[in-house]
Amino acid sequence: MPMPLNKISGTVVDAALKIHRILGPGLLESVYEAVLAHELEQRGLHVERQYPVPIAFDEIRMEITFHADLLVEGWSSLR
């Protein structure tokens, strides 16, 4: 059975606060992304980094994509 969204989001917030307390502010976003992905995986969550999200406008799919920093436990309405 999949983990409920509120449990996933609570785990993400808890991990982010832990990382902020330990590392503090001022590092590159890529550092926080990598550390958060690692922490979430250590907590048993499946994490995909830089997940591509296709962009469509006016029924035309664009050549470009948006990259979500983290996709946790496959939660996406865009899949």
N, CA, C and O atoms as a Tripos MOL2 file, in Angstrom:
@<TRIPOS>MOLECULE
protein
  316   315    79     0     0
PROTEIN
NO_CHARGES

@<TRIPOS>ATOM
      1 N           0.8400   -1.1870    0.0000 N.3       1 MET1
      2 CA          0.0000    0.0000    0.0000 C.3       1 MET1
      3 C           0.8800    1.2440    0.0000 C.2       1 MET1
      4 O           1.8080    1.3360    0.8040 O.2       1 MET1
      5 N           0.6060    2.2170   -0.8970 N.am      2 PRO2
      6 CA          1.4270    3.4260   -0.9700 C.3       2 PRO2
      7 C           1.2950    4.2690    0.2990 C.2       2 PRO2
      8 O           0.2640    4.2670    0.9720 O.2       2 PRO2
      9 N           2.3680    4.9810    0.5950 N.am      3 MET3
     10 CA          2.3700    5.8750    1.7530 C.3       3 MET3
     11 C           1.4560    7.0650    1.4750 C.2       3 MET3
     12 O           1.4980    7.6230    0.3780 O.2       3 MET3
     13 N           0.6240    7.4710    2.4540 N.am      4 PRO4
     14 CA         -0.2610    8.6230    2.2460 C.3       4 PRO4
     15 C           0.5360    9.9140    2.0150 C.2       4 PRO4
     16 O           1.6290   10.0900    2.5530 O.2       4 PRO4
     17 N          -0.0260   10.7930    1.2160 N.am      5 LEU5
     18 CA          0.6390   12.0420    0.8590 C.3       5 LEU5
     19 C           1.0030   12.8650    2.0920 C.2       5 LEU5
     20 O           2.0820   13.4560    2.1330 O.2       5 LEU5
     21 N           0.1170   12.9170    3.1110 N.am      6 ASN6
     22 CA          0.4410   13.7260    4.2860 C.3       6 ASN6
     23 C           1.6270   13.1410    5.0620 C.2       6 ASN6
     24 O           2.3730   13.8940    5.6870 O.2       6 ASN6
     25 N           1.8150   11.8230    5.0360 N.am      7 LYS7
     26 CA          2.9800   11.2100    5.6870 C.3       7 LYS7
     27 C           4.2490   11.5200    4.8970 C.2       7 LYS7
     28 O           5.2910   11.8110    5.4830 O.2       7 LYS7
     29 N           4.1630   11.4580    3.5800 N.am      8 ILE8
     30 CA          5.3080   11.7920    2.7310 C.3       8 ILE8
     31 C           5.7120   13.2450    2.9530 C.2       8 ILE8
     32 O           6.8890   13.5390    3.1660 O.2       8 ILE8
     33 N           4.7420   14.1520    2.9030 N.am      9 SER9
     34 CA          5.0660   15.5790    3.0500 C.3       9 SER9
     35 C           5.6270   15.8740    4.4350 C.2       9 SER9
     36 O           6.5250   16.7050    4.5690 O.2       9 SER9
     37 N           5.1140   15.2090    5.4670 N.am     10 GLY10
     38 CA          5.6520   15.3850    6.8090 C.3      10 GLY10
     39 C           7.1020   14.9290    6.9030 C.2      10 GLY10
     40 O           7.9230   15.5730    7.5570 O.2      10 GLY10
     41 N           7.4110   13.8170    6.2470 N.am     11 THR11
     42 CA          8.7770   13.3000    6.2220 C.3      11 THR11
     43 C           9.7060   14.2570    5.4890 C.2      11 THR11
     44 O          10.8340   14.4830    5.9270 O.2      11 THR11
     45 N           9.2390   14.8220    4.3740 N.am     12 VAL12
     46 CA         10.0480   15.7700    3.6010 C.3      12 VAL12
     47 C          10.3340   17.0160    4.4340 C.2      12 VAL12
     48 O          11.4760   17.4730    4.4870 O.2      12 VAL12
     49 N           9.3220   17.5640    5.0770 N.am     13 VAL13
     50 CA          9.5130   18.7740    5.8930 C.3      13 VAL13
     51 C          10.4620   18.4860    7.0520 C.2      13 VAL13
     52 O          11.3510   19.2890    7.3330 O.2      13 VAL13
     53 N          10.2850   17.3540    7.7260 N.am     14 ASP14
     54 CA         11.1590   17.0010    8.8360 C.3      14 ASP14
     55 C          12.6120   16.8700    8.3710 C.2      14 ASP14
     56 O          13.5240   17.3590    9.0390 O.2      14 ASP14
     57 N          12.8260   16.2180    7.2390 N.am     15 ALA15
     58 CA         14.1770   16.0540    6.7050 C.3      15 ALA15
     59 C          14.7760   17.4030    6.3180 C.2      15 ALA15
     60 O          15.9500   17.6600    6.5830 O.2      15 ALA15
     61 N          13.9780   18.2620    5.6940 N.am     16 ALA16
     62 CA         14.4710   19.5800    5.2830 C.3      16 ALA16
     63 C          14.8730   20.4220    6.4940 C.2      16 ALA16
     64 O          15.8920   21.1120    6.4590 O.2      16 ALA16
     65 N          14.0780   20.3680    7.5620 N.am     17 LEU17
     66 CA         14.4150   21.1140    8.7680 C.3      17 LEU17
     67 C          15.6920   20.5750    9.4070 C.2      17 LEU17
     68 O          16.5210   21.3510    9.8810 O.2      17 LEU17
     69 N          15.8560   19.2710    9.4230 N.am     18 LYS18
     70 CA         17.0750   18.6650    9.9640 C.3      18 LYS18
     71 C          18.2980   19.1540    9.1910 C.2      18 LYS18
     72 O          19.3100   19.5330    9.7810 O.2      18 LYS18
     73 N          18.1910   19.1410    7.8690 N.am     19 ILE19
     74 CA         19.3090   19.5600    7.0190 C.3      19 ILE19
     75 C          19.6130   21.0380    7.2340 C.2      19 ILE19
     76 O          20.7800   21.4250    7.3020 O.2      19 ILE19
     77 N          18.5920   21.8560    7.3400 N.am     20 HIS20
     78 CA         18.8000   23.2870    7.5520 C.3      20 HIS20
     79 C          19.4830   23.5470    8.9040 C.2      20 HIS20
     80 O          20.3620   24.4030    9.0050 O.2      20 HIS20
     81 N          19.0730   22.8070    9.9370 N.am     21 ARG21
     82 CA         19.7050   22.9700   11.2530 C.3      21 ARG21
     83 C          21.1870   22.5850   11.2070 C.2      21 ARG21
     84 O          22.0180   23.2230   11.8520 O.2      21 ARG21
     85 N          21.5120   21.5390   10.4410 N.am     22 ILE22
     86 CA         22.8960   21.0600   10.4020 C.3      22 ILE22
     87 C          23.7650   21.9000    9.4650 C.2      22 ILE22
     88 O          24.8660   22.3080    9.8350 O.2      22 ILE22
     89 N          23.2700   22.1580    8.2530 N.am     23 LEU23
     90 CA         24.0870   22.8580    7.2470 C.3      23 LEU23
     91 C          23.9230   24.3720    7.2730 C.2      23 LEU23
     92 O          24.8350   25.1070    6.8960 O.2      23 LEU23
     93 N          22.7500   24.8380    7.7210 N.am     24 GLY24
     94 CA         22.4960   26.2780    7.7300 C.3      24 GLY24
     95 C          22.2790   26.8260    6.3300 C.2      24 GLY24
     96 O          22.2360   26.0750    5.3560 O.2      24 GLY24
     97 N          22.1440   28.1390    6.2410 N.am     25 PRO25
     98 CA         21.9000   28.7830    4.9460 C.3      25 PRO25
     99 C          23.1990   29.0480    4.1790 C.2      25 PRO25
    100 O          24.2950   28.9570    4.7310 O.2      25 PRO25
    101 N          23.0480   29.3730    2.9050 N.am     26 GLY26
    102 CA         24.1650   29.8980    2.1340 C.3      26 GLY26
    103 C          24.8280   28.9580    1.1550 C.2      26 GLY26
    104 O          25.6960   29.3870    0.3960 O.2      26 GLY26
    105 N          24.4480   27.6780    1.1430 N.am     27 LEU27
    106 CA         25.0500   26.7610    0.1800 C.3      27 LEU27
    107 C          24.2910   26.8160   -1.1380 C.2      27 LEU27
    108 O          23.1920   27.3660   -1.2120 O.2      27 LEU27
    109 N          24.8820   26.2460   -2.1640 N.am     28 LEU28
    110 CA         24.2080   26.1820   -3.4560 C.3      28 LEU28
    111 C          22.9730   25.2880   -3.3610 C.2      28 LEU28
    112 O          22.9430   24.3300   -2.5890 O.2      28 LEU28
    113 N          21.9610   25.6140   -4.1550 N.am     29 GLU29
    114 CA         20.7320   24.8190   -4.1810 C.3      29 GLU29
    115 C          21.0260   23.3600   -4.5040 C.2      29 GLU29
    116 O          20.3860   22.4610   -3.9570 O.2      29 GLU29
    117 N          21.9860   23.1220   -5.3840 N.am     30 SER30
    118 CA         22.3100   21.7540   -5.7840 C.3      30 SER30
    119 C          22.8150   20.9230   -4.5990 C.2      30 SER30
    120 O          22.5930   19.7130   -4.5540 O.2      30 SER30
    121 N          23.4870   21.5620   -3.6460 N.am     31 VAL31
    122 CA         23.9560   20.8550   -2.4540 C.3      31 VAL31
    123 C          22.7680   20.4220   -1.6100 C.2      31 VAL31
    124 O          22.6850   19.2660   -1.1940 O.2      31 VAL31
    125 N          21.8380   21.3560   -1.3530 N.am     32 TYR32
    126 CA         20.6590   21.0200   -0.5530 C.3      32 TYR32
    127 C          19.8260   19.9350   -1.2400 C.2      32 TYR32
    128 O          19.3000   19.0390   -0.5800 O.2      32 TYR32
    129 N          19.7090   20.0200   -2.5570 N.am     33 GLU33
    130 CA         18.9520   19.0090   -3.3100 C.3      33 GLU33
    131 C          19.5620   17.6280   -3.1310 C.2      33 GLU33
    132 O          18.8480   16.6650   -2.8520 O.2      33 GLU33
    133 N          20.8740   17.5240   -3.2870 N.am     34 ALA34
    134 CA         21.5490   16.2300   -3.1650 C.3      34 ALA34
    135 C          21.4380   15.6790   -1.7480 C.2      34 ALA34
    136 O          21.1840   14.4900   -1.5580 O.2      34 ALA34
    137 N          21.6290   16.5440   -0.7560 N.am     35 VAL35
    138 CA         21.5700   16.0980    0.6330 C.3      35 VAL35
    139 C          20.1440   15.6930    1.0050 C.2      35 VAL35
    140 O          19.9460   14.6890    1.6890 O.2      35 VAL35
    141 N          19.1500   16.4650    0.5620 N.am     36 LEU36
    142 CA         17.7600   16.1230    0.8570 C.3      36 LEU36
    143 C          17.3730   14.8060    0.1880 C.2      36 LEU36
    144 O          16.7020   13.9750    0.8000 O.2      36 LEU36
    145 N          17.7840   14.6130   -1.0450 N.am     37 ALA37
    146 CA         17.4910   13.3470   -1.7340 C.3      37 ALA37
    147 C          18.1040   12.1830   -0.9510 C.2      37 ALA37
    148 O          17.4560   11.1560   -0.7510 O.2      37 ALA37
    149 N          19.3350   12.3440   -0.5180 N.am     38 HIS38
    150 CA         20.0020   11.2930    0.2560 C.3      38 HIS38
    151 C          19.2600   11.0220    1.5640 C.2      38 HIS38
    152 O          19.0190    9.8660    1.9110 O.2      38 HIS38
    153 N          18.9010   12.0730    2.2830 N.am     39 GLU39
    154 CA         18.2050   11.9220    3.5670 C.3      39 GLU39
    155 C          16.8630   11.2250    3.3890 C.2      39 GLU39
    156 O          16.4960   10.3630    4.1890 O.2      39 GLU39
    157 N          16.1290   11.5970    2.3420 N.am     40 LEU40
    158 CA         14.8290   10.9660    2.0970 C.3      40 LEU40
    159 C          14.9840    9.4940    1.7320 C.2      40 LEU40
    160 O          14.1840    8.6600    2.1570 O.2      40 LEU40
    161 N          16.0030    9.1730    0.9530 N.am     41 GLU41
    162 CA         16.2580    7.7740    0.6180 C.3      41 GLU41
    163 C          16.6360    6.9850    1.8710 C.2      41 GLU41
    164 O          16.2390    5.8290    2.0170 O.2      41 GLU41
    165 N          17.3980    7.6000    2.7730 N.am     42 GLN42
    166 CA         17.7500    6.9450    4.0320 C.3      42 GLN42
    167 C          16.5090    6.6570    4.8740 C.2      42 GLN42
    168 O          16.4900    5.7210    5.6730 O.2      42 GLN42
    169 N          15.4780    7.4720    4.6840 N.am     43 ARG43
    170 CA         14.2210    7.2880    5.4140 C.3      43 ARG43
    171 C          13.2620    6.3550    4.6750 C.2      43 ARG43
    172 O          12.1110    6.1940    5.0810 O.2      43 ARG43
    173 N          13.7360    5.7470    3.5950 N.am     44 GLY44
    174 CA         12.9510    4.7330    2.8990 C.3      44 GLY44
    175 C          12.0580    5.2380    1.7780 C.2      44 GLY44
    176 O          11.2110    4.4960    1.2800 O.2      44 GLY44
    177 N          12.2370    6.4930    1.3740 N.am     45 LEU45
    178 CA         11.4170    7.0340    0.2940 C.3      45 LEU45
    179 C          12.1390    6.9070   -1.0430 C.2      45 LEU45
    180 O          13.3670    6.9680   -1.1060 O.2      45 LEU45
    181 N          11.3730    6.7310   -2.0970 N.am     46 HIS46
    182 CA         11.9290    6.6990   -3.4530 C.3      46 HIS46
    183 C          11.9860    8.1380   -3.9650 C.2      46 HIS46
    184 O          10.9840    8.8530   -3.9420 O.2      46 HIS46
    185 N          13.1600    8.5560   -4.4260 N.am     47 VAL47
    186 CA         13.3650    9.9470   -4.8570 C.3      47 VAL47
    187 C          13.9810    9.9550   -6.2470 C.2      47 VAL47
    188 O          14.9300    9.2200   -6.5220 O.2      47 VAL47
    189 N          13.4320   10.7960   -7.1210 N.am     48 GLU48
    190 CA         14.0200   11.0300   -8.4370 C.3      48 GLU48
    191 C          14.4340   12.4950   -8.4970 C.2      48 GLU48
    192 O          13.6350   13.3840   -8.2010 O.2      48 GLU48
    193 N          15.6770   12.7430   -8.8790 N.am     49 ARG49
    194 CA         16.1920   14.1150   -8.9650 C.3      49 ARG49
    195 C          16.0760   14.6310  -10.3930 C.2      49 ARG49
    196 O          16.2070   13.8770  -11.3570 O.2      49 ARG49
    197 N          15.8250   15.9440  -10.5100 N.am     50 GLN50
    198 CA         15.7280   16.6280  -11.8050 C.3      50 GLN50
    199 C          14.7750   15.8930  -12.7430 C.2      50 GLN50
    200 O          15.1080   15.5980  -13.8910 O.2      50 GLN50
    201 N          13.5820   15.6070  -12.2260 N.am     51 TYR51
    202 CA         12.5660   14.8680  -12.9690 C.3      51 TYR51
    203 C          11.9950   15.7540  -14.0850 C.2      51 TYR51
    204 O          11.4720   16.8300  -13.7970 O.2      51 TYR51
    205 N          12.0830   15.3250  -15.3490 N.am     52 PRO52
    206 CA         11.5960   16.1560  -16.4530 C.3      52 PRO52
    207 C          10.0680   16.1710  -16.5330 C.2      52 PRO52
    208 O           9.4090   15.1310  -16.5060 O.2      52 PRO52
    209 N           9.5390   17.3740  -16.6320 N.am     53 VAL53
    210 CA          8.0930   17.5680  -16.7610 C.3      53 VAL53
    211 C           7.8510   18.2490  -18.1100 C.2      53 VAL53
    212 O           8.2560   19.3960  -18.3010 O.2      53 VAL53
    213 N           7.2030   17.5640  -19.0350 N.am     54 PRO54
    214 CA          6.9720   18.1580  -20.3500 C.3      54 PRO54
    215 C           6.0580   19.3780  -20.2640 C.2      54 PRO54
    216 O           5.1750   19.4550  -19.4100 O.2      54 PRO54
    217 N           6.2870   20.3110  -21.1510 N.am     55 ILE55
    218 CA          5.4920   21.5330  -21.2040 C.3      55 ILE55
    219 C           4.6030   21.4820  -22.4420 C.2      55 ILE55
    220 O           5.0770   21.2540  -23.5550 O.2      55 ILE55
    221 N           3.3110   21.6970  -22.2300 N.am     56 ALA56
    222 CA          2.3560   21.7370  -23.3440 C.3      56 ALA56
    223 C           1.5950   23.0510  -23.2570 C.2      56 ALA56
    224 O           1.2320   23.5080  -22.1730 O.2      56 ALA56
    225 N           1.3640   23.6420  -24.4050 N.am     57 PHE57
    226 CA          0.6100   24.8840  -24.4800 C.3      57 PHE57
    227 C          -0.2460   24.8450  -25.7240 C.2      57 PHE57
    228 O           0.2390   24.5580  -26.8190 O.2      57 PHE57
    229 N          -1.5260   25.1360  -25.5500 N.am     58 ASP58
    230 CA         -2.4260   25.1980  -26.7010 C.3      58 ASP58
    231 C          -2.3990   23.8900  -27.4940 C.2      58 ASP58
    232 O          -2.4030   23.8870  -28.7250 O.2      58 ASP58
    233 N          -2.3710   22.7620  -26.7400 N.am     59 GLU59
    234 CA         -2.3430   21.4200  -27.3020 C.3      59 GLU59
    235 C          -1.0740   21.1040  -28.0940 C.2      59 GLU59
    236 O          -1.0470   20.1510  -28.8730 O.2      59 GLU59
    237 N          -0.0320   21.8970  -27.8970 N.am     60 ILE60
    238 CA          1.2500   21.6430  -28.5550 C.3      60 ILE60
    239 C           2.2650   21.2930  -27.4740 C.2      60 ILE60
    240 O           2.4460   22.0300  -26.5050 O.2      60 ILE60
    241 N           2.9110   20.1730  -27.6590 N.am     61 ARG61
    242 CA          3.9580   19.7710  -26.7100 C.3      61 ARG61
    243 C           5.2570   20.4560  -27.1120 C.2      61 ARG61
    244 O           5.7260   20.3080  -28.2410 O.2      61 ARG61
    245 N           5.8280   21.2020  -26.1840 N.am     62 MET62
    246 CA          7.0310   21.9770  -26.4640 C.3      62 MET62
    247 C           8.2730   21.0890  -26.4330 C.2      62 MET62
    248 O           8.2660   20.0260  -25.8120 O.2      62 MET62
    249 N           9.3210   21.5210  -27.0950 N.am     63 GLU63
    250 CA         10.5920   20.8000  -27.1110 C.3      63 GLU63
    251 C          11.2930   20.9060  -25.7550 C.2      63 GLU63
    252 O          12.1160   20.0570  -25.4120 O.2      63 GLU63
    253 N          10.9690   21.9440  -24.9890 N.am     64 ILE64
    254 CA         11.6220   22.1580  -23.7020 C.3      64 ILE64
    255 C          10.8610   21.4400  -22.5980 C.2      64 ILE64
    256 O           9.6880   21.1040  -22.7590 O.2      64 ILE64
    257 N          11.5320   21.2090  -21.4820 N.am     65 THR65
    258 CA         10.8740   20.6440  -20.3210 C.3      65 THR65
    259 C          11.2810   21.4290  -19.0830 C.2      65 THR65
    260 O          12.3300   22.0700  -19.0420 O.2      65 THR65
    261 N          10.4240   21.3580  -18.0870 N.am     66 PHE66
    262 CA         10.7270   21.8720  -16.7660 C.3      66 PHE66
    263 C          11.3120   20.6900  -15.9900 C.2      66 PHE66
    264 O          10.8700   19.5570  -16.1770 O.2      66 PHE66
    265 N          12.2780   20.9290  -15.1420 N.am     67 HIS67
    266 CA         12.8510   19.8540  -14.3290 C.3      67 HIS67
    267 C          12.5310   20.1130  -12.8660 C.2      67 HIS67
    268 O          13.0380   21.0580  -12.2610 O.2      67 HIS67
    269 N          11.6780   19.2550  -12.3040 N.am     68 ALA68
    270 CA         11.3700   19.3410  -10.8810 C.3      68 ALA68
    271 C          12.6110   18.8980  -10.1130 C.2      68 ALA68
    272 O          13.2320   17.8950  -10.4640 O.2      68 ALA68
    273 N          12.9700   19.6290   -9.0790 N.am     69 ASP69
    274 CA         14.1690   19.2810   -8.3040 C.3      69 ASP69
    275 C          14.0790   17.8540   -7.7830 C.2      69 ASP69
    276 O          14.9970   17.0580   -7.9820 O.2      69 ASP69
    277 N          12.9690   17.5250   -7.1120 N.am     70 LEU70
    278 CA         12.7800   16.1830   -6.5570 C.3      70 LEU70
    279 C          11.3570   15.7090   -6.8010 C.2      70 LEU70
    280 O          10.3990   16.4680   -6.6530 O.2      70 LEU70
    281 N          11.2350   14.4610   -7.1700 N.am     71 LEU71
    282 CA          9.9320   13.8030   -7.2370 C.3      71 LEU71
    283 C           9.9960   12.6820   -6.2070 C.2      71 LEU71
    284 O          10.7900   11.7510   -6.3410 O.2      71 LEU71
    285 N           9.1610   12.7760   -5.1820 N.am     72 VAL72
    286 CA          9.2240   11.8490   -4.0540 C.3      72 VAL72
    287 C           8.0690   10.8580   -4.1250 C.2      72 VAL72
    288 O           6.9060   11.2510   -4.2080 O.2      72 VAL72
    289 N           8.3960    9.5860   -4.0910 N.am     73 GLU73
    290 CA          7.4110    8.5100   -4.1100 C.3      73 GLU73
    291 C           6.4960    8.5690   -5.3330 C.2      73 GLU73
    292 O           5.3520    8.1160   -5.2770 O.2      73 GLU73
    293 N           6.9930    9.1220   -6.4270 N.am     74 GLY74
    294 CA          6.2370    9.1420   -7.6590 C.3      74 GLY74
    295 C           5.0130   10.0390   -7.6660 C.2      74 GLY74
    296 O           4.1770    9.9360   -8.5630 O.2      74 GLY74
    297 N           4.8940   10.9310   -6.6650 N.am     75 TRP75
    298 CA          3.7100   11.7920   -6.5890 C.3      75 TRP75
    299 C           3.7830   12.8530   -7.6560 C.2      75 TRP75
    300 O           4.5600   13.8020   -7.5570 O.2      75 TRP75
    301 N           2.9860   12.6890   -8.6540 N.am     76 SER76
    302 CA          2.8990   13.6790   -9.7080 C.3      76 SER76
    303 C           1.5980   13.4930  -10.4590 C.2      76 SER76
    304 O           1.2460   12.3810  -10.8540 O.2      76 SER76
    305 N           0.9000   14.5730  -10.6470 N.am     77 SER77
    306 CA         -0.3140   14.5140  -11.4610 C.3      77 SER77
    307 C           0.0510   14.5880  -12.9460 C.2      77 SER77
    308 O          -0.8210   14.4950  -13.8110 O.2      77 SER77
    309 N           1.3550   14.7560  -13.2360 N.am     78 LEU78
    310 CA          1.7990   14.9050  -14.6170 C.3      78 LEU78
    311 C           2.2750   13.6100  -15.2300 C.2      78 LEU78
    312 O           2.6380   13.5870  -16.4060 O.2      78 LEU78
    313 N           2.2840   12.5280  -14.4660 N.am     79 ARG79
    314 CA          2.7420   11.2420  -15.0100 C.3      79 ARG79
    315 C           1.7240   10.6440  -15.9090 C.2      79 ARG79
    316 O           1.9410    9.5620  -16.4540 O.2      79 ARG79
@<TRIPOS>BOND
     1     1     2 1
     2     2     3 1
     3     3     4 2
     4     3     5 am
     5     5     6 1
     6     6     7 1
     7     7     8 2
     8     7     9 am
     9     9    10 1
    10    10    11 1
    11    11    12 2
    12    11    13 am
    13    13    14 1
    14    14    15 1
    15    15    16 2
    16    15    17 am
    17    17    18 1
    18    18    19 1
    19    19    20 2
    20    19    21 am
    21    21    22 1
    22    22    23 1
    23    23    24 2
    24    23    25 am
    25    25    26 1
    26    26    27 1
    27    27    28 2
    28    27    29 am
    29    29    30 1
    30    30    31 1
    31    31    32 2
    32    31    33 am
    33    33    34 1
    34    34    35 1
    35    35    36 2
    36    35    37 am
    37    37    38 1
    38    38    39 1
    39    39    40 2
    40    39    41 am
    41    41    42 1
    42    42    43 1
    43    43    44 2
    44    43    45 am
    45    45    46 1
    46    46    47 1
    47    47    48 2
    48    47    49 am
    49    49    50 1
    50    50    51 1
    51    51    52 2
    52    51    53 am
    53    53    54 1
    54    54    55 1
    55    55    56 2
    56    55    57 am
    57    57    58 1
    58    58    59 1
    59    59    60 2
    60    59    61 am
    61    61    62 1
    62    62    63 1
    63    63    64 2
    64    63    65 am
    65    65    66 1
    66    66    67 1
    67    67    68 2
    68    67    69 am
    69    69    70 1
    70    70    71 1
    71    71    72 2
    72    71    73 am
    73    73    74 1
    74    74    75 1
    75    75    76 2
    76    75    77 am
    77    77    78 1
    78    78    79 1
    79    79    80 2
    80    79    81 am
    81    81    82 1
    82    82    83 1
    83    83    84 2
    84    83    85 am
    85    85    86 1
    86    86    87 1
    87    87    88 2
    88    87    89 am
    89    89    90 1
    90    90    91 1
    91    91    92 2
    92    91    93 am
    93    93    94 1
    94    94    95 1
    95    95    96 2
    96    95    97 am
    97    97    98 1
    98    98    99 1
    99    99   100 2
   100    99   101 am
   101   101   102 1
   102   102   103 1
   103   103   104 2
   104   103   105 am
   105   105   106 1
   106   106   107 1
   107   107   108 2
   108   107   109 am
   109   109   110 1
   110   110   111 1
   111   111   112 2
   112   111   113 am
   113   113   114 1
   114   114   115 1
   115   115   116 2
   116   115   117 am
   117   117   118 1
   118   118   119 1
   119   119   120 2
   120   119   121 am
   121   121   122 1
   122   122   123 1
   123   123   124 2
   124   123   125 am
   125   125   126 1
   126   126   127 1
   127   127   128 2
   128   127   129 am
   129   129   130 1
   130   130   131 1
   131   131   132 2
   132   131   133 am
   133   133   134 1
   134   134   135 1
   135   135   136 2
   136   135   137 am
   137   137   138 1
   138   138   139 1
   139   139   140 2
   140   139   141 am
   141   141   142 1
   142   142   143 1
   143   143   144 2
   144   143   145 am
   145   145   146 1
   146   146   147 1
   147   147   148 2
   148   147   149 am
   149   149   150 1
   150   150   151 1
   151   151   152 2
   152   151   153 am
   153   153   154 1
   154   154   155 1
   155   155   156 2
   156   155   157 am
   157   157   158 1
   158   158   159 1
   159   159   160 2
   160   159   161 am
   161   161   162 1
   162   162   163 1
   163   163   164 2
   164   163   165 am
   165   165   166 1
   166   166   167 1
   167   167   168 2
   168   167   169 am
   169   169   170 1
   170   170   171 1
   171   171   172 2
   172   171   173 am
   173   173   174 1
   174   174   175 1
   175   175   176 2
   176   175   177 am
   177   177   178 1
   178   178   179 1
   179   179   180 2
   180   179   181 am
   181   181   182 1
   182   182   183 1
   183   183   184 2
   184   183   185 am
   185   185   186 1
   186   186   187 1
   187   187   188 2
   188   187   189 am
   189   189   190 1
   190   190   191 1
   191   191   192 2
   192   191   193 am
   193   193   194 1
   194   194   195 1
   195   195   196 2
   196   195   197 am
   197   197   198 1
   198   198   199 1
   199   199   200 2
   200   199   201 am
   201   201   202 1
   202   202   203 1
   203   203   204 2
   204   203   205 am
   205   205   206 1
   206   206   207 1
   207   207   208 2
   208   207   209 am
   209   209   210 1
   210   210   211 1
   211   211   212 2
   212   211   213 am
   213   213   214 1
   214   214   215 1
   215   215   216 2
   216   215   217 am
   217   217   218 1
   218   218   219 1
   219   219   220 2
   220   219   221 am
   221   221   222 1
   222   222   223 1
   223   223   224 2
   224   223   225 am
   225   225   226 1
   226   226   227 1
   227   227   228 2
   228   227   229 am
   229   229   230 1
   230   230   231 1
   231   231   232 2
   232   231   233 am
   233   233   234 1
   234   234   235 1
   235   235   236 2
   236   235   237 am
   237   237   238 1
   238   238   239 1
   239   239   240 2
   240   239   241 am
   241   241   242 1
   242   242   243 1
   243   243   244 2
   244   243   245 am
   245   245   246 1
   246   246   247 1
   247   247   248 2
   248   247   249 am
   249   249   250 1
   250   250   251 1
   251   251   252 2
   252   251   253 am
   253   253   254 1
   254   254   255 1
   255   255   256 2
   256   255   257 am
   257   257   258 1
   258   258   259 1
   259   259   260 2
   260   259   261 am
   261   261   262 1
   262   262   263 1
   263   263   264 2
   264   263   265 am
   265   265   266 1
   266   266   267 1
   267   267   268 2
   268   267   269 am
   269   269   270 1
   270   270   271 1
   271   271   272 2
   272   271   273 am
   273   273   274 1
   274   274   275 1
   275   275   276 2
   276   275   277 am
   277   277   278 1
   278   278   279 1
   279   279   280 2
   280   279   281 am
   281   281   282 1
   282   282   283 1
   283   283   284 2
   284   283   285 am
   285   285   286 1
   286   286   287 1
   287   287   288 2
   288   287   289 am
   289   289   290 1
   290   290   291 1
   291   291   292 2
   292   291   293 am
   293   293   294 1
   294   294   295 1
   295   295   296 2
   296   295   297 am
   297   297   298 1
   298   298   299 1
   299   299   300 2
   300   299   301 am
   301   301   302 1
   302   302   303 1
   303   303   304 2
   304   303   305 am
   305   305   306 1
   306   306   307 1
   307   307   308 2
   308   307   309 am
   309   309   310 1
   310   310   311 1
   311   311   312 2
   312   311   313 am
   313   313   314 1
   314   314   315 1
   315   315   316 2
@<TRIPOS>SUBSTRUCTURE
     1 MET1         2 RESIDUE 1 A MET
     2 PRO2         6 RESIDUE 1 A PRO
     3 MET3        10 RESIDUE 1 A MET
     4 PRO4        14 RESIDUE 1 A PRO
     5 LEU5        18 RESIDUE 1 A LEU
     6 ASN6        22 RESIDUE 1 A ASN
     7 LYS7        26 RESIDUE 1 A LYS
     8 ILE8        30 RESIDUE 1 A ILE
     9 SER9        34 RESIDUE 1 A SER
    10 GLY10       38 RESIDUE 1 A GLY
    11 THR11       42 RESIDUE 1 A THR
    12 VAL12       46 RESIDUE 1 A VAL
    13 VAL13       50 RESIDUE 1 A VAL
    14 ASP14       54 RESIDUE 1 A ASP
    15 ALA15       58 RESIDUE 1 A ALA
    16 ALA16       62 RESIDUE 1 A ALA
    17 LEU17       66 RESIDUE 1 A LEU
    18 LYS18       70 RESIDUE 1 A LYS
    19 ILE19       74 RESIDUE 1 A ILE
    20 HIS20       78 RESIDUE 1 A HIS
    21 ARG21       82 RESIDUE 1 A ARG
    22 ILE22       86 RESIDUE 1 A ILE
    23 LEU23       90 RESIDUE 1 A LEU
    24 GLY24       94 RESIDUE 1 A GLY
    25 PRO25       98 RESIDUE 1 A PRO
    26 GLY26      102 RESIDUE 1 A GLY
    27 LEU27      106 RESIDUE 1 A LEU
    28 LEU28      110 RESIDUE 1 A LEU
    29 GLU29      114 RESIDUE 1 A GLU
    30 SER30      118 RESIDUE 1 A SER
    31 VAL31      122 RESIDUE 1 A VAL
    32 TYR32      126 RESIDUE 1 A TYR
    33 GLU33      130 RESIDUE 1 A GLU
    34 ALA34      134 RESIDUE 1 A ALA
    35 VAL35      138 RESIDUE 1 A VAL
    36 LEU36      142 RESIDUE 1 A LEU
    37 ALA37      146 RESIDUE 1 A ALA
    38 HIS38      150 RESIDUE 1 A HIS
    39 GLU39      154 RESIDUE 1 A GLU
    40 LEU40      158 RESIDUE 1 A LEU
    41 GLU41      162 RESIDUE 1 A GLU
    42 GLN42      166 RESIDUE 1 A GLN
    43 ARG43      170 RESIDUE 1 A ARG
    44 GLY44      174 RESIDUE 1 A GLY
    45 LEU45      178 RESIDUE 1 A LEU
    46 HIS46      182 RESIDUE 1 A HIS
    47 VAL47      186 RESIDUE 1 A VAL
    48 GLU48      190 RESIDUE 1 A GLU
    49 ARG49      194 RESIDUE 1 A ARG
    50 GLN50      198 RESIDUE 1 A GLN
    51 TYR51      202 RESIDUE 1 A TYR
    52 PRO52      206 RESIDUE 1 A PRO
    53 VAL53      210 RESIDUE 1 A VAL
    54 PRO54      214 RESIDUE 1 A PRO
    55 ILE55      218 RESIDUE 1 A ILE
    56 ALA56      222 RESIDUE 1 A ALA
    57 PHE57      226 RESIDUE 1 A PHE
    58 ASP58      230 RESIDUE 1 A ASP
    59 GLU59      234 RESIDUE 1 A GLU
    60 ILE60      238 RESIDUE 1 A ILE
    61 ARG61      242 RESIDUE 1 A ARG
    62 MET62      246 RESIDUE 1 A MET
    63 GLU63      250 RESIDUE 1 A GLU
    64 ILE64      254 RESIDUE 1 A ILE
    65 THR65      258 RESIDUE 1 A THR
    66 PHE66      262 RESIDUE 1 A PHE
    67 HIS67      266 RESIDUE 1 A HIS
    68 ALA68      270 RESIDUE 1 A ALA
    69 ASP69      274 RESIDUE 1 A ASP
    70 LEU70      278 RESIDUE 1 A LEU
    71 LEU71      282 RESIDUE 1 A LEU
    72 VAL72      286 RESIDUE 1 A VAL
    73 GLU73      290 RESIDUE 1 A GLU
    74 GLY74      294 RESIDUE 1 A GLY
    75 TRP75      298 RESIDUE 1 A TRP
    76 SER76      302 RESIDUE 1 A SER
    77 SER77      306 RESIDUE 1 A SER
    78 LEU78      310 RESIDUE 1 A LEU
    79 ARG79      314 RESIDUE 1 A ARG
